[in-house]
Amino acid sequence: MATAKATKRAGRKRASSAATPKGRTTGNASERLSEQTMTDRAYAELEEMIVTLRLEPGTVLSEAVLAKLLKIGRTPIREALQRLSRDGLVNIMPRRGILVSEINLHSQLRLLEVRRELERLMARAAAERASEEERIKFSVIADSMKQASLESDAMAFMRLDHEFNALISASARNEFATRSMGLMHGLSRRFWYQHYRETADLPLAARLHAEVAEAIAKRDPDRAAAASDRLVGYIESFARSTL
């Protein structure tokens, strides 16, 4: 009997020991998920602040100040800044802080050389591979772009452009193109925001975006590629007009 009781106690002890690490793993996974969500939020908010020049080129930032400003912990802020550094929007200077990168026309023109080829490829791929749900979203974006054009609503256009870029990246189903384009979008949007008041034709830019979105929604790869070329052609002429 004593042996049987000892065996039962040992079994319960093993079960309890096995359950404890399992519970800890679940907790850690939940914490990691929460931290990733906060990192994504920090990245989105900081990216918009930099792109819209609320954080101007040349501004020196600190993790502590940004954590207080956004009410987010320093670890998500640090990870968001690492992503922004890969995007070329900030320069991390060890022991000196974080510097919002300068805007450079010549770099922008070199960027557009690559962007033209990638945009065409992704527009064509999206027209071929987008799901029905994604096509509906492209159609909605096209209509919203036209509305932003009619109202000359620059902030609505900027946010729609961000949504449009993310949707093309997802629906093209090409992770290599997506990674490459991800390095360009923030820089391109910031350059646009800096100069659009003086030289941009906002209604034309919105219509050109709408044409790409409509072609993808209608499953027309050739039309989507041609519309993409017209869009990037306009963006390049806009960049050169800032000289």
N, C-alpha and C positions, 0 to 999 in steps of 0.2 A: 504493500500500500504506500509506504514512504517513497519507494522508488517511482511509483506511478504519479504521486503528487509532485515530486521533484521534476519529473518529465513534463508535466503540465505547466509548472511554473517556468521552466526553461523555454517552453514553446511560446508562452505569453510574452516573456522577456524578448525573445527573438522577434516576435510580431511587432512589439512596441518599438524595438530598435529600428526595424525596417520601416515603420510608418513615419518615424521622426524625420529622417533625411528626406523622405519623399515629400513631406509637408514643407520642409525648408526649400526644396527645389521649386515647388509651386509658388511659394512666396517670392523667391528670387526672380522667377520668370515674370511674375506680375510686376515686380519692381522695375525690371528691365523694360517691360512694355510701357510702363508709366513714364519712365525716364526717356524712352525713345519718342513718345508722344510729345513730351515737353521740349525735346530737342527739335522736333519738326516744327512745333509752334514758334520756338525761338528763331529758327532759321527763316521761317516765312515772314515773321514780323521784322526781323533785321534786314532781310533782303528787300522788302518793300521800302523800308526807311532809307536804305542806301540808294536804291533805284530811283526813288522819287526825290532824292537830294535833301531829305530831312537830315540825313547824316552826310555832310558834304565831303567831296574829295579832299584829302589832306587832314581830315579830322582824326585825332588820336583818341582811341577808345580804351576802356578797361573792362575786364570781366566783372569786377565788383560794381561799377557804375551801371553797366548794362543789366546785371542781375536785379539791381534795385529798380531800374527803370521799367523792366518788363515783368517784375515780380516772379522771376523764375530762378531756380538754383544755378549755381555757378558751373556745375558739371554740364548740364544741357547747353548753357551759353557757350562754354568752351568748345563743345562738339559742333555747335552751330557755326561758330567762327572758323573752325577747321574746314567745314564745307564751303563757307564763303571764301576762304582763302583758295580752295581748289577752283572756285568759280572765277577767281581773279578780282573779286570785289574788295577784298581786304588783304593787307600784308601783315603777317604776324612777325613782330620783332622781339625776340627773346629778351626779357627783363626791361623792355622799353614800352611795351603796349602793343596795340593793334591799330594800324593805320588804314583808313579808307583809301583805296587806290585812286590814283589820278585818272582822268579821262583823256585818251590819246587818239586823235583822229587817224593817224597812220596805222596804229594797231587795229582800229575799227575797220579800216579798209582791207587789211590783211584778213581779218576775221570774216568779212563778207565774201572773200574769195572762196573760203571753205564752206561758209554757210549756204551759198548758192547751190553747191552740189548736194549737200546734205538735205537741204529743204526740198529740193526736187525729188530726191530719192524717197524721202519720208512721206511726202504728199502722195506720190504714186503708190507706195506701199500701203498707206492708210486707206486709199480709195479701193484697193484690192482686198484688204484684210479686216477692215473695221466691222465690228458686230452691228446688228440692227440697232441696238440701244445706243451705240456710239454714233451711228449715222444720224439718229434723231438729235443727239447733242450737238453735232456739227450744224445741223439745220437751225437749231435754236441759236447757236452762236452767230451764224450768218445773219439771222434776223436782228439779233441784238447789236451786231456790228453796224448794220444799216441804221438802226435807231441812234446809236452813238454818233454816227456820221451826220444825221439830220440835226442832232442837238449840239454838235461840236463839243461833246462831253469827253474831255481828255482822260479823266480818271476812270470813267467807265470803260473807255477804249483800252487803257493800260491793263485793267483787271481782266477784260475779255481776252486780250492778247496773251496774258499769262495762262488763262484757262485753255485757250486755243492751242498754245504750244504744248501744254501738258497732255491734251487729248490726242494730238498728232503723235506725240512720243509713245503714248500707250497703244494707240490703234495701229501704228506701223509695225509693231511686233518685231522690232530689231533693237536688241539691247545695246549693241555697239554704237549704232547711230544715236540712240537716246543719250548715252553717256557723253558722246562728243557734242551733241547739241546743248546738253545741260551746261556745258562750260561757256556757252556763248549767249544764252538768252538774257541773263542778268545784265551783262555788259552792253548788249544791244539795246535793251529797254532803258537802261540808264542814259546811254548816249542820246536816244530819242527824247527822253524826258528833259534833258538839259537844253536841247535846241529846238524842240518842236514849236515853241511859241513864235520864234523868229522866222523859221524857214519851212516848217512842215505844212503839208496840205492834209490836215486831219481827215476830212471827208473822203479824200481819195485813198488814203492809207486804210481807212476802215472798209471801204468798198473792195479794195484789193484783197484784204483778209477774207471778206465775205465770199469773194469769188472762189478762193481756195476751199473754204469750208463747204460751199454749195456743191462743188465738183466732187469732193469726197463723199458727201451725203448721197450723191446720185451715182456712186460707183463708177466714176469716169476717170481712170488713171491718167490718160493723155491730157485731158482738160485740167486735171489737178496739177500735173507737172508744169503745164504752160502757165497756169495762173500763179504758181509758185515763182516761176522765173520773172513774171511781170512784177510780182510783189518785191522780190529781192532787188530787181532792177530799180524800182522806185526808191527803195531804202538806200541803195548805193548813191543814187543821184541826190538824195536828201543829205547824205553824209558829206558828199563833195561840196554841196552848197554852203556848208558851214565854214569853209575855208575863208 
